[in-house]
Amino acid sequence: MTVSERIKQIMDRESLNASAFADSIGVAQATIAHILSGRNKYPSLEVLSKLQHRYPYVSLDWLVNGESDLFSPDNANPSNEKEPSPADRQAESENIEDLRLKLAQVNKQLLELQSINNQKCLQRKIVEIKIFYDDNTFETFKIEK
């Protein structure tokens, strides 16, 4: 089995076409098309790295050399991930609510700072205008109070 066939096997497992697979790992669609067509026999290190990052269950030894198994030893059974417990879900929900409250506070502070800044801008007045000409001369206009 070639590298392109192994990549095709990952695509089939993830139910992705070449375009969607390229998007999922963050490479150009042409890159995957060239690998699958055999134009590029071996993917670059960048492609391998991005593929491994996006699909950590894939064993690089299997992908590159066809040795061992598709699944990396650390992720031998990715489809049987542990379902979060109700307590875990409750804690996550509380964390999300805490983050929402903090975000609301930050937004409120930001609005207050913008209001203060706008007030300062409104209090400022123009006192002098200088106009510079292309012959290196200038005029100054002072605003009388």
C-alpha positions as CSV (number, residue, x, y, z in Angstrom):
1,M,0.0,0.0,0.0
2,T,1.4,3.4,-1.0
3,V,1.3,6.6,1.1
4,S,-1.4,8.0,-1.2
5,E,-3.5,4.9,-0.6
6,R,-3.0,5.3,3.2
7,I,-4.1,8.9,3.0
8,K,-7.1,7.8,1.0
9,Q,-7.9,5.3,3.8
10,I,-7.8,8.2,6.3
11,M,-10.1,10.2,4.1
12,D,-12.5,7.3,3.8
13,R,-12.5,6.8,7.5
14,E,-13.3,10.5,8.1
15,S,-15.8,10.5,5.2
16,L,-14.0,13.4,3.5
17,N,-13.4,14.1,-0.2
18,A,-10.0,15.4,-1.2
19,S,-11.1,19.0,-1.0
20,A,-12.6,18.7,2.5
21,F,-9.6,16.7,3.7
22,A,-7.2,19.4,2.4
23,D,-9.2,22.0,4.2
24,S,-9.3,20.0,7.4
25,I,-5.5,19.8,7.7
26,G,-4.9,23.3,6.3
27,V,-3.1,22.6,3.0
28,A,-3.9,23.6,-0.5
29,Q,-6.3,21.3,-2.3
30,A,-3.8,20.9,-5.1
31,T,-1.3,19.4,-2.6
32,I,-3.7,16.6,-1.8
33,A,-4.7,16.1,-5.4
34,H,-1.0,15.7,-6.4
35,I,-0.4,13.2,-3.6
36,L,-3.5,11.2,-4.5
37,S,-2.8,11.2,-8.3
38,G,0.8,10.0,-7.7
39,R,2.3,13.2,-9.0
40,N,4.0,13.6,-5.6
41,K,4.8,10.2,-4.3
42,Y,5.6,11.4,-0.8
43,P,4.0,14.2,1.1
44,S,6.1,17.0,2.6
45,L,7.0,17.1,6.3
46,E,4.6,20.1,6.5
47,V,1.7,18.0,5.2
48,L,2.6,15.1,7.5
49,S,2.8,17.4,10.5
50,K,-0.5,19.0,9.7
51,L,-2.1,15.7,9.2
52,Q,-0.7,14.3,12.5
53,H,-1.9,17.5,14.3
54,R,-5.4,17.3,12.9
55,Y,-5.7,13.5,13.2
56,P,-3.6,12.5,16.2
57,Y,-4.8,8.9,16.1
58,V,-2.9,8.3,12.9
59,S,0.4,6.5,13.4
60,L,3.2,8.3,11.4
61,D,5.0,5.0,11.2
62,W,2.0,3.5,9.4
63,L,1.4,6.5,7.2
64,V,5.0,6.9,6.0
65,N,6.3,3.3,6.0
66,G,3.2,1.2,6.0
67,E,4.4,-0.5,9.2
68,S,2.5,-1.1,12.4
69,D,-1.1,-0.1,12.6
70,L,-3.2,2.9,11.5
71,F,-3.7,3.9,15.1
72,S,-0.9,5.5,17.1
73,P,-0.1,3.5,20.2
74,D,-1.3,6.5,22.4
75,N,-4.6,6.7,20.6
76,A,-5.4,3.1,19.8
77,N,-9.1,3.5,19.9
78,P,-10.2,7.1,19.1
79,S,-13.8,6.2,18.4
80,N,-14.3,5.0,22.0
81,E,-13.5,8.3,23.8
82,K,-14.9,8.5,27.3
83,E,-18.2,10.2,27.5
84,P,-18.1,13.2,30.0
85,S,-19.9,12.5,33.2
86,P,-22.8,14.7,34.3
87,A,-20.5,16.2,37.0
88,D,-18.0,17.1,34.2
89,R,-20.7,18.6,32.1
90,Q,-22.0,20.7,35.1
91,A,-18.5,21.9,35.8
92,E,-18.0,22.8,32.2
93,S,-21.3,24.6,32.1
94,E,-20.3,26.6,35.3
95,N,-16.9,27.5,33.7
96,I,-18.7,28.8,30.6
97,E,-21.1,30.8,32.7
98,D,-18.1,32.3,34.7
99,L,-16.4,33.2,31.4
100,R,-19.6,34.9,30.1
101,L,-19.8,36.9,33.3
102,K,-16.2,38.0,33.1
103,L,-16.6,38.9,29.4
104,A,-19.6,41.0,30.3
105,Q,-17.6,42.8,33.0
106,V,-14.7,43.4,30.5
107,N,-17.2,44.7,27.9
108,K,-18.7,47.1,30.5
109,Q,-15.3,48.4,31.5
110,L,-14.4,48.9,27.8
111,L,-17.5,50.9,27.2
112,E,-16.8,53.0,30.2
113,L,-13.2,53.7,29.0
114,Q,-14.6,54.6,25.5
115,S,-17.1,57.0,27.0
116,I,-14.3,58.7,29.1
117,N,-12.1,58.9,26.0
118,N,-15.0,60.4,23.9
119,Q,-15.7,63.0,26.7
120,K,-12.0,64.0,26.6
121,C,-12.1,64.4,22.9
122,L,-15.2,66.5,23.1
123,Q,-13.5,68.8,25.6
124,R,-10.5,69.4,23.3
125,K,-10.6,72.5,21.2
126,I,-8.5,73.5,18.1
127,V,-6.2,76.3,19.0
128,E,-3.8,76.4,16.0
129,I,-3.8,75.1,12.3
130,K,-0.6,75.0,10.2
131,I,-0.7,74.6,6.5
132,F,2.5,73.5,4.7
133,Y,3.1,74.3,1.0
134,D,5.2,72.4,-1.5
135,D,7.6,75.4,-1.7
136,N,8.6,74.8,1.9
137,T,6.6,77.7,3.3
138,F,3.8,77.5,5.8
139,E,1.0,79.5,7.3
140,T,-0.2,79.4,10.9
141,F,-3.7,80.2,11.9
142,K,-4.4,80.7,15.5
143,I,-8.0,80.3,16.8
144,E,-9.1,83.2,19.0
145,K,-10.9,82.2,22.2
